[in-house]
Amino acid sequence: MRALIVDPEAPGRLRLGEAPDPIPGPGQVLVEVRHTSLNAAELFFAERAEPGEVIGFDAAGVVVAVASDGSGPGVGSRVVGFAEGGGFGALRAMDTADLAVVPDGVDLGEAATLPVAAGTALRALEQAGPLLGRRVLVTGASGGVGGFAVQLATLAGAYVVAVAGSEESARGLSELGADEVAIGLDTVTVPVDVVVDTVGGDQLVAAYALLASGGSLQSVGWAAGREAVLPVGSTLGSPAPKAIVSVYNGGGLTDRHAQLRRLLDLVAAGRLRVPVGWRGPWDKIADAVDALGNRRLRGKAVLDVE
Ligand SMILES: NC(=O)c1ccc[n+]([C@@H]2O[C@H](COP(=O)([O-])OP(=O)(O)OC[C@H]3O[C@@H](n4cnc5c(N)ncnc54)[C@H](OP(=O)(O)O)[C@@H]3O)[C@@H](O)[C@H]2O)c1
């Protein structure tokens, strides 16, 4: 099959090439992939994967062979799903527990952005507990996870503070529902109940300091690639515990189908927008990697398999 394969000589270490066709296991359908999406995590894994490997978490397409155990949707169904690898291939064997049927009217390319980015945002916010009337701060709000976190927190009834790195990357965050948009954290002074942190480093430290008593920082990622050094004593003194909680939305979770179902229903109802900052044929992967890797991407990158 054709696939975006890891090539240490290619820009972004990914190029269109050939890879063996996947062989589905008993609980897997075979999907003809029509779209995939690029996440920050794939840049990380492209640096570490072996030449020729097919990475990629998200993929949306059409079922071309049913699962031999009888689970999952039939041939011709439009589906989207997650797996740890294989999303950048023209064919993908997908666990039926890790995919969902895409409703009519939802663009398959937009659906391809949901498993990692929107799924992680949803998981982070749910871990934080009820959000109605609470103050939620999202760092890296211009990014893939961040753009969905802003919207989902708004839908849940929170007052949302969206933090971006520049005026340019802050554009469009109010339209996603943010009540306040801040450039960096220096101007944010009112305590918040929940932080969804995708940046790490100094922003994690500053956001933790803003947490109200009993609040939680949901640690999604470390986009800044910098360590976070908490000042001495900063974790002490709050009457109720202030937590730093890790967020995990990778393989091995049992609620992926239900999570995707909910996200797709929100998109189908027009209540959740997919902020697409880059879309193009998959042979233009170098452009997408460049935009994401150099912080010029706002929202998600969709790769069309052509
Ligand atoms: N825990 C999990 O299961 C899970 C799942 C998905 C993603 N993640 C992690 O979460 C993080 C965000 O993922 P994503 O896909 O949303 O990434 P993304 O689209 O690149 O968004 C990250 C945002 O962070 C901001 N940022 C601040 N400093 C940065 C720096 N030095 N370099 C790059 N970006 C910087 C950027 O916004 P500004 O330019 O506006 O500052 C960017 O929009 C990554 O570390 C990823 O690996 C974890």
The ligand as an SDF file (V2000), in Angstrom:
LIG
                    3D

 48 52  0  0  0  0  0  0  0  0999 V2000
   -1.5370   13.1310   27.2790 N   0  0  0  0  0  0  0  0  0  0  0  0
   -2.0110   12.7350   26.0910 C   0  0  0  0  0  0  0  0  0  0  0  0
   -2.6630   11.6830   25.9470 O   0  0  0  0  0  0  0  0  0  0  0  0
   -1.7800   13.6490   24.9250 C   0  0  0  0  0  0  0  0  0  0  0  0
   -2.6330   13.6050   23.8260 C   0  0  0  0  0  0  0  0  0  0  0  0
   -2.4440   14.5410   22.8000 C   0  0  0  0  0  0  0  0  0  0  0  0
   -1.3980   15.4470   22.8640 C   0  0  0  0  0  0  0  0  0  0  0  0
   -0.5420   15.4150   23.9140 N   0  0  0  0  0  0  0  0  0  0  0  0
    0.5530   16.3910   24.0180 C   0  0  0  0  0  0  0  0  0  0  0  0
   -0.0330   17.6690   24.2300 O   0  0  0  0  0  0  0  0  0  0  0  0
    0.7620   18.6720   23.6380 C   0  0  0  0  0  0  0  0  0  0  0  0
   -0.0890   19.4970   22.6760 C   0  0  0  0  0  0  0  0  0  0  0  0
   -0.4800   18.6680   21.5850 O   0  0  0  0  0  0  0  0  0  0  0  0
   -1.1910   19.3220   20.3190 P   0  0  0  0  0  0  0  0  0  0  0  0
   -1.3740   18.2380   19.3340 O   0  0  0  0  0  0  0  0  0  0  0  0
   -2.3470   20.1450   20.7310 O   0  0  0  0  0  0  0  0  0  0  0  0
   -0.0150   20.2950   19.8210 O   0  0  0  0  0  0  0  0  0  0  0  0
   -0.0970   21.6400   18.9950 P   0  0  0  0  0  0  0  0  0  0  0  0
   -1.2390   21.5880   18.0580 O   0  0  0  0  0  0  0  0  0  0  0  0
    1.2660   21.8790   18.4690 O   0  0  0  0  0  0  0  0  0  0  0  0
   -0.4300   22.7500   20.0920 O   0  0  0  0  0  0  0  0  0  0  0  0
    0.4900   23.0890   21.0940 C   0  0  0  0  0  0  0  0  0  0  0  0
    0.4020   24.5710   21.3660 C   0  0  0  0  0  0  0  0  0  0  0  0
    1.3760   24.8800   22.3650 O   0  0  0  0  0  0  0  0  0  0  0  0
    1.8510   26.1870   22.1810 C   0  0  0  0  0  0  0  0  0  0  0  0
    3.2760   26.2860   22.4700 N   0  0  0  0  0  0  0  0  0  0  0  0
    3.8350   27.0370   23.4440 C   0  0  0  0  0  0  0  0  0  0  0  0
    5.1410   26.9380   23.4610 N   0  0  0  0  0  0  0  0  0  0  0  0
    5.4630   26.1220   22.4590 C   0  0  0  0  0  0  0  0  0  0  0  0
    6.6970   25.6610   21.9630 C   0  0  0  0  0  0  0  0  0  0  0  0
    7.8720   26.0190   22.4980 N   0  0  0  0  0  0  0  0  0  0  0  0
    6.6810   24.8380   20.9110 N   0  0  0  0  0  0  0  0  0  0  0  0
    5.5120   24.4620   20.3490 C   0  0  0  0  0  0  0  0  0  0  0  0
    4.2980   24.8750   20.7960 N   0  0  0  0  0  0  0  0  0  0  0  0
    4.2840   25.7020   21.8430 C   0  0  0  0  0  0  0  0  0  0  0  0
    1.5460   26.5770   20.7380 C   0  0  0  0  0  0  0  0  0  0  0  0
    0.7090   27.7070   20.7790 O   0  0  0  0  0  0  0  0  0  0  0  0
    1.3360   29.1920   20.6960 P   0  0  0  0  0  0  0  0  0  0  0  0
    2.2770   29.2150   19.5410 O   0  0  0  0  0  0  0  0  0  0  0  0
    0.1310   30.0480   20.5470 O   0  0  0  0  0  0  0  0  0  0  0  0
    2.0430   29.3860   22.0090 O   0  0  0  0  0  0  0  0  0  0  0  0
    0.7780   25.4090   20.1540 C   0  0  0  0  0  0  0  0  0  0  0  0
   -0.3890   25.8310   19.4710 O   0  0  0  0  0  0  0  0  0  0  0  0
    1.9510   17.9500   22.9950 C   0  0  0  0  0  0  0  0  0  0  0  0
    3.0320   17.9470   23.9020 O   0  0  0  0  0  0  0  0  0  0  0  0
    1.4080   16.5410   22.7860 C   0  0  0  0  0  0  0  0  0  0  0  0
    2.4290   15.5850   22.7160 O   0  0  0  0  0  0  0  0  0  0  0  0
   -0.7150   14.5360   24.9390 C   0  0  0  0  0  0  0  0  0  0  0  0
  1  2  1  0
  2  3  2  0
  2  4  1  0
  4  5  1  0
  4 48  2  0
  5  6  2  0
  6  7  1  0
  7  8  2  0
  8  9  1  0
  8 48  1  0
  9 10  1  0
  9 46  1  0
 10 11  1  0
 11 12  1  0
 11 44  1  0
 12 13  1  0
 13 14  1  0
 14 15  2  0
 14 16  1  0
 14 17  1  0
 17 18  1  0
 18 19  2  0
 18 20  1  0
 18 21  1  0
 21 22  1  0
 22 23  1  0
 23 24  1  0
 23 42  1  0
 24 25  1  0
 25 26  1  0
 25 36  1  0
 26 27  1  0
 26 35  1  0
 27 28  2  0
 28 29  1  0
 29 30  1  0
 29 35  2  0
 30 31  1  0
 30 32  2  0
 32 33  1  0
 33 34  2  0
 34 35  1  0
 36 37  1  0
 36 42  1  0
 37 38  1  0
 38 39  2  0
 38 40  1  0
 38 41  1  0
 42 43  1  0
 44 45  1  0
 44 46  1  0
 46 47  1  0
M  CHG  2   8   1  16  -1
M  END
$$$$
